[in-house]
Amino acid sequence: MDWLLMTTFQTGLAFISILVYARILGKEQVGQLTVYDYITGITFGDLAAMIAIGGTEKIWQHLWALTVFVALAFSAAFITEKSRPLRKLIEGEPTVVIHNGKILEDNMRRMRYSVDNLMTQLRDKNIFNIADVEYAILETNGSLSVLPKSQHRPVTPQDLQLPTQYEGVPTELVVDGQVIYPNLQQLNLDEQWLIAELQKQGFNSVRDVVYASLDASGKLYIDQRRDNLQFPVDVDDK
């Protein structure tokens, strides 16, 4: 039983360490995934695994190693935020791989980026003809930013000189049957108003609502917990 308790303790310690240190490092570790972030993420997980399954005699040594590593990663993030040259050195720079419908082979060769990879990422953006591309830029996180030529871009209301209304982002009022009170206060509304609106649409309780949101025009969207669909779409083969 000793090994069971010790393993449980080590795993809990590793979990708490990852939770705390990941919050310190911020979203950059999982949001952007540059080469630097990818390497630090792997090392971060490996050191945490040593705490969980490593020998008990070195548990605090592994925890100290993880702490030092996080401190170094945090320092590097702070330095790169303040210094643009160091940020370029550590994280790299975006690289133009297509210019006016022409592939820049030298840039691709320097980045060890193949034409197959280029075509795959172009097709992901619904572009199948390189001649339709004005610029394609390989970002530091491996994603491809594409600017189609003007004659191949979708027509917008601005192109047609049509007036548009501000849409904004809908505000969540109910999530999984729970009222989001801070959002109500932000809109200068209260729970009584929400319940009254729900009752107008036939809902007797907030618990019957999975999701409700209010858009910028004042329209309330409600999704009930049990949708009464007579013929739900089923895309599997069963």
N, C-alpha and C positions, 0 to 999 in steps of 0.2 A: 504493500500500500504506500510505502514511502515514495517509490518511483512515480506512482500515480499522482500523489499530491504535489511532488516537485515538478512534474511535467505540466500539471494544471497551473501551478504558480508561474512557471516560466512562460507558458503560452499566454496567460493573462497579462504578464508583464510586457511581453512582445506586442500584444494587441494594444495596450494602453500607450506604449512608446510610439507605435506607428500612428495612432490617433492623434497624440499630442504633437509629435514632430511634423506630421503631414499638415496640421493646421498652421504650424509655424512657417513652413515652407510655402504655403499658399497653394492656389489652384494651378500655378504654372507647371507643376510636376505632371499633372494629368491633362491639362488643357492644351498645351502647345506641342509638347513632345518633340523638341529639337533633338539633335544627336546628343548634345550635352545633357538634356533632361532625361533622355532615354537611358543613358549610361548611369547617371546618378540614381535614377529610379530603380534600376536593377541592383545596384550596389546597396541601396537603402533596404530593399526587400531581402537581400542576402544576409545583411547584418542582423535584421530583425529575425530571420529564420534561425540564425545561430543562437539567439537568445531563447527561442522557443524549444529547439531540439538539441542544442549543444550540451556539453557536459556541465554539470552543476558547479564544478569547481571553477569554471571560467565565465559564469553567467554575468557577474558584475564587470568583468573585463570586456565582454561583448557589448554590454550596455554602454560602457564608457566609449568604446569604439564607435558605436552608433551615435552617441551624443557629439563626439568630436566631428564625425562625418557631417552631421546635420549642421553643426556650427560652421564648418567650412563651406557647405553648400549655401547656407544663408548669407555668409560673408560674400561669396562669389556673386550671388543674386543682387546684393546691395551694391557691390562694386560695378557690376555691369549696368545697373540702373543709372549710376552716376556718370559712368565713363563710356561714351559711344565707341571709341577705338577698342577698348577691352571687350565690350559687348560683341563687336564684330569678330574679334579674335576668338572668343570662346564659343559663341553661338553661330558664327558664320554670317553670310550675307545672301539675300535673294539673288538669283541668277536668271537672266533672260535666256530662254531656250528657243523661242520663236519670235522673229521680228518681221512684220509685214509679210506673213505667209512663208517665210524662209526659216528653215531649221539652222540654228547656230551650232554647228558640229563641234567647234573648239570648246565652247562653253559646256556642252553636254559631256564631252570627253573629260574635261577637267573635273566635272562633278560625278563622273562614272555613272552617267544616266543614259540608259539605252532608249532607242527609238520605240521599242516595244512598250516600255514603261510610259513613255510620252503618249503614245496612242491610247493606251489603256486609260490614263487619266483624262485625256481629251474626250473619250467616249463616255466616261462618267459624267461629263458636263454636256452630254448630248451634242458633241462636235465630232463629226466624222471626216471632215475635210480640212487639212491643214491650211489650204488656201483661204479659208474663211476666217483665219485667226490674224488679228493685228499684232497682239503681243501675248506671249505665254511666259510666265515667270515662275520658276521653281523656288518656293519659299523655304525658309530654314527648317521648317517642321516637316518637309517632304511633300506638302500639298502643292497643287498647281493652280495658280491664278491665271485666268484666261480673259482677255479682252477681244471679243469678236470684232470683225470689221463692221463699220457703221451700217452697211447695207444688209448685214446678217443679224442685227440685233432686233429683239422684239420691239414693236411699236409701243410707246408709252403715251399716257394722256398729255404729257408735256409736248411730245412731238406733234400731236394733233391739236395742241393749244386748247385743251379741254379743262375746265375747272374741276378741282377735286376737293373733297372734304377731309379734314383731319381725322384719322382713324385711331391712332394711339394704341395702347396695349390694354386689353380687357383686364379688369381687376377681379381677382378671385375673392368671392364672398363665402362660398361653402366648398369644402374639400372633404370628401368621404364622410359626409354627414356632420362635419364640424364647422361651426361658424368661425370665420377669420375676422375676429373683432378689430385688430389694428387696421385692416383694410376698410372696414366700415367707418371707423373714425376718420380715416384719411379722406373719405368721400363725404364727411359730415352727415353720415347716416347712422341709424341705430338698428338694433335687433328687431324692434317692433315694426319698423318699415319693411325689413326683410321678410318677416313672418307674414305680414299683410300681403306682400307681393306674391309670396309662395301660395298663400291661400287663394288668391285671385286665379291662379293657374291649377288649382285643385290639389295642392299639397298641404296636408294637415300637420306635418312634422318635418323639421329639418333633416331628421334621420332618413327620410325617404329620398333625399337628394344626394347623389354622388358628387355632383359638381355644379356650381353656379357661379356665373361671372357677369359683370356689368361693363359694357363697352363705353367708349367716349360719347356715343350718341344717346346713352341712357337706356339701351336695350338690354334686357336681362335674359341671359341664356341659362337654361336649366336642363340638367340631365338626371332623370330619375333612376333610382336604384334598380328597378325591374322594368326594363323597356318592353312594352307590349307590341312586339314585332310578330306579325302573322307568318311572314315568309323571310326569315333571316338568311342572309347570303352565306353560303358555306363553300369555301374554295378547296377543301381537301377532297380526297377520293373515297372517303369512308361513307 
